Amino acid sequence: MSRPQMLKLPEVLTEIGISRAAFYRMRARGQAPRLIKLPNGQLRVRRSDLDAWLASYEEAA
């Protein structure tokens, strides 16, 4: 069984084309993809969570 791909926050920001500040504003409103905080404090996003989040906006457009 393979582990899910985990993306670093800068990778996510590059892919969706927004700034870190804009991402955190979206997160505060509950509109950002789900984040995972690692024990060392770094943030990750599962590829599957990002893809599902993007798909939800695609359907709404």
C-alpha positions as CSV (number, residue, x, y, z in Angstrom):
1,M,0.0,0.0,0.0
2,S,1.5,3.3,-1.1
3,R,1.4,6.4,1.1
4,P,-0.5,9.5,-0.1
5,Q,1.6,12.2,-1.7
6,M,2.1,15.1,0.6
7,L,2.8,18.6,-0.8
8,K,4.6,21.3,0.9
9,L,2.8,24.6,1.3
10,P,5.0,26.5,-1.2
11,E,4.2,23.8,-3.8
12,V,0.5,24.2,-3.2
13,L,0.7,28.0,-3.4
14,T,2.6,27.7,-6.7
15,E,0.1,25.3,-8.1
16,I,-3.0,27.3,-7.3
17,G,-1.3,30.7,-8.0
18,I,-1.9,32.6,-4.8
19,S,0.2,34.2,-2.1
20,R,0.8,32.8,1.3
21,A,-1.2,35.7,2.8
22,A,-4.2,35.0,0.5
23,F,-4.0,31.3,1.4
24,Y,-4.1,32.1,5.1
25,R,-7.1,34.4,4.6
26,M,-8.9,31.6,2.8
27,R,-8.0,29.2,5.6
28,A,-9.4,31.6,8.2
29,R,-12.7,31.6,6.3
30,G,-12.7,27.8,6.1
31,Q,-12.2,27.9,2.3
32,A,-8.7,26.4,1.9
33,P,-7.8,22.7,1.4
34,R,-7.2,20.7,4.6
35,L,-3.7,21.1,6.1
36,I,-1.7,18.6,8.1
37,K,0.7,19.9,10.7
38,L,3.7,17.7,11.1
39,P,5.4,17.2,14.5
40,N,8.2,19.6,13.4
41,G,5.7,22.3,12.7
42,Q,5.8,22.1,8.9
43,L,2.5,22.1,6.9
44,R,1.5,19.6,4.3
45,V,-1.5,19.1,2.0
46,R,-2.4,15.6,0.7
47,R,-2.5,15.6,-3.1
48,S,-6.0,14.0,-2.9
49,D,-7.3,16.7,-0.6
50,L,-6.0,19.4,-3.0
51,D,-7.5,17.7,-6.0
52,A,-10.9,17.4,-4.3
53,W,-10.7,21.0,-3.2
54,L,-10.0,22.2,-6.7
55,A,-12.7,20.0,-8.1
56,S,-15.3,21.5,-5.7
57,Y,-14.5,25.0,-7.2
58,E,-14.6,23.7,-10.7
59,E,-18.1,22.4,-10.2
60,A,-19.3,25.6,-8.7
61,A,-18.0,27.7,-11.6
